[in-house]
């Protein structure tokens, strides 16, 4: 039952988040309050991120909007990675559950972007769906490697 609750919590978080306007969701005032001295600004100013035809940097956006960009894109990667793992865990143990978990995660990522399209001040992006799926694939691969390693260790213990 906890597995389903974890999955529902992630889906609810995504639904609520994508239903908020940018103004409701912006992190910039919080970042300005928490980081008034702009820590690591010199180091971060050397970072330029190519993001689908644009070069995103502190110079291009400013310190706080750049940090917000990094946090938002990291959130896409991690939340959809967690979502894929949660879906994987609730599915029955079959060889194809990885594919089904990734397919369900893809459907939810597309649905999330569609939901954003219905929200004022938000821009849906197929690029975010790709970022979401990069997180999903990465987390599933890490989970599968962990499970295989753990299974191999159990087999070794049984042979002793």
Backbone torsions as a table, in degrees:
resi	resn	phi	psi	omega
1	UNK	NA	-37.3	179.2
2	UNK	-61.9	-34.8	179.5
3	UNK	-59.7	-44.8	179.9
4	UNK	-67.5	-38.0	178.9
5	UNK	-63.9	-40.8	178.1
6	UNK	-62.0	-45.2	178.5
7	UNK	-61.7	-45.8	179.8
8	UNK	-64.0	-37.1	178.0
9	UNK	-62.4	-43.5	178.9
10	UNK	-64.5	-46.5	-179.1
11	UNK	-63.4	-41.9	178.5
12	UNK	-63.4	-41.1	177.8
13	UNK	-61.2	-44.5	178.3
14	UNK	-62.2	-45.1	-178.2
15	UNK	-61.9	-46.0	179.9
16	UNK	-65.7	-41.7	-178.6
17	UNK	-64.8	-45.6	-177.2
18	UNK	-74.2	-12.0	176.7
19	UNK	-90.9	2.0	178.9
20	UNK	-97.4	146.0	175.3
21	UNK	-71.9	165.3	177.5
22	UNK	-58.9	-41.6	-178.1
23	UNK	-62.4	-35.7	178.5
24	UNK	-72.4	-24.9	-169.9
25	UNK	-107.9	-10.0	-173.9
26	UNK	-58.2	142.0	178.9
27	UNK	-99.7	-6.6	-172.3
28	UNK	-58.7	-47.9	178.9
29	UNK	-60.7	-38.1	178.7
30	UNK	-66.8	-42.4	178.6
31	UNK	-63.6	-41.5	178.4
32	UNK	-61.6	-37.6	-179.2
33	UNK	-74.0	-43.0	-177.1
34	UNK	-77.0	-29.3	-174.2
35	UNK	-126.6	58.9	-176.1
36	UNK	-64.7	-26.7	-178.4
37	UNK	-89.2	5.1	179.2
38	UNK	50.8	61.5	-179.1
39	UNK	-61.4	145.5	178.7
40	UNK	63.8	17.6	-178.3
41	UNK	-60.0	-42.2	179.9
42	UNK	-61.8	-45.4	179.7
43	UNK	-66.5	-45.4	-178.4
44	UNK	-68.2	-26.2	-179.6
45	UNK	-68.7	-16.9	176.6
46	UNK	-84.1	-11.1	-177.1
47	UNK	-88.1	123.3	175.8
48	UNK	-126.2	123.3	-175.1
49	UNK	-109.2	117.1	173.4
50	UNK	-73.5	120.3	-178.9
51	UNK	-130.6	95.6	175.1
52	UNK	49.3	57.8	174.6
53	UNK	90.9	-5.6	177.2
54	UNK	-117.8	153.2	173.7
55	UNK	-105.4	113.4	-177.0
56	UNK	-98.2	127.3	-177.4
57	UNK	-155.1	170.6	174.1
58	UNK	-64.6	-40.8	179.9
59	UNK	-60.0	-39.8	-176.6
60	UNK	-77.4	-37.2	-172.5
61	UNK	-111.3	-30.3	-170.1
62	UNK	104.4	160.0	-173.4
63	UNK	-60.1	-56.0	-174.2
64	UNK	-69.7	-43.5	175.7
65	UNK	-62.3	-33.9	177.6
66	UNK	-66.2	-45.4	176.8
67	UNK	-60.6	-42.2	178.5
68	UNK	-61.3	-42.4	176.8
69	UNK	-57.3	-47.8	179.9
70	UNK	-60.6	-43.6	-179.5
71	UNK	-66.4	-42.9	-179.7
72	UNK	-64.4	-44.6	-178.8
73	UNK	-70.6	-35.1	174.7
74	UNK	-64.4	-39.2	179.2
75	UNK	-62.4	-41.4	176.2
76	UNK	-56.4	-51.0	-176.9
77	UNK	-59.1	-49.9	-173.9
78	UNK	-74.7	-41.8	-176.8
79	UNK	-67.6	-38.0	178.6
80	UNK	-77.4	-24.6	170.5
81	UNK	-65.3	-46.6	176.9
82	UNK	-63.5	-39.5	178.6
83	UNK	-60.3	-46.8	179.8
84	UNK	-60.2	-42.1	178.3
85	UNK	-64.7	-43.2	179.7
86	UNK	-62.1	-42.8	177.6
87	UNK	-64.1	-45.1	179.2
88	UNK	-56.3	-44.1	-176.3
89	UNK	-67.4	-36.2	-178.2
90	UNK	-79.6	-16.3	179.6
91	UNK	-76.3	151.2	176.7
92	UNK	-64.2	152.2	-178.1
93	UNK	-72.4	101.4	176.1
94	UNK	-141.3	161.2	-177.3
95	UNK	-64.6	-28.4	-174.6
96	UNK	-92.9	6.3	-176.2
97	UNK	-67.9	-25.0	175.3
98	UNK	-62.2	-45.9	-179.4
99	UNK	-64.1	-43.9	-179.9
100	UNK	-64.9	-42.4	178.8
101	UNK	-60.4	-43.3	179.5
102	UNK	-68.4	-38.1	178.7
103	UNK	-64.9	-44.8	178.3
104	UNK	-63.2	-40.8	178.0
105	UNK	-63.3	-41.4	176.7
106	UNK	-60.6	-45.6	179.3
107	UNK	-61.0	-40.8	178.4
108	UNK	-69.4	-34.9	177.5
109	UNK	-65.8	-43.0	177.6
110	UNK	-65.1	-43.6	177.7
111	UNK	-61.5	-37.8	178.4
112	UNK	-63.3	-43.9	178.6
113	UNK	-67.6	-37.4	175.8
114	UNK	-62.3	-44.5	178.2
115	UNK	-59.0	-39.4	176.6
116	UNK	-61.9	-34.7	-179.0
117	UNK	-64.2	-22.2	179.8
118	UNK	-89.1	-3.8	-176.0
119	UNK	-104.1	131.1	-180.0
120	UNK	-61.0	139.9	176.5
121	UNK	75.1	9.0	179.3
122	UNK	-115.9	146.8	-179.6
123	UNK	-119.6	115.9	176.2
124	UNK	-70.9	150.3	-177.2
125	UNK	-146.8	127.8	174.5
126	UNK	-65.6	-24.3	178.1
127	UNK	-65.9	-35.9	176.8
128	UNK	-68.6	-33.5	175.6
129	UNK	-62.6	-41.3	177.4
130	UNK	-64.2	-40.7	177.1
131	UNK	-64.6	-42.0	176.8
132	UNK	-58.1	-44.6	-177.3
133	UNK	-72.4	-29.6	174.4
134	UNK	-62.8	-42.2	176.4
135	UNK	-64.4	-42.9	-179.2
136	UNK	-62.0	-48.5	-179.2
137	UNK	-63.5	-44.6	-179.7
138	UNK	-59.4	-48.8	-178.2
139	UNK	-65.0	-39.6	179.2
140	UNK	-66.0	-41.8	178.2
141	UNK	-62.0	-45.5	178.8
142	UNK	-61.7	-43.3	178.4
143	UNK	-61.7	-45.7	-178.9
144	UNK	-64.3	-40.9	177.4
145	UNK	-63.0	-44.2	178.0
146	UNK	-59.3	-47.3	-178.5
147	UNK	-65.0	-40.0	178.8
148	UNK	-67.5	-39.6	178.0
149	UNK	-63.7	-46.0	179.0
150	UNK	-63.2	-40.4	178.5
151	UNK	-64.9	-40.6	177.8
152	UNK	-64.1	-38.1	178.4
153	UNK	-67.2	-37.8	177.6
154	UNK	-65.0	-40.2	179.4
155	UNK	-62.9	-40.8	178.8
156	UNK	-63.5	-42.3	179.4
157	UNK	-63.8	-37.0	-179.7
158	UNK	-68.1	-32.3	-179.2
159	UNK	-74.0	-21.7	-176.4
160	UNK	-73.8	NA	NA
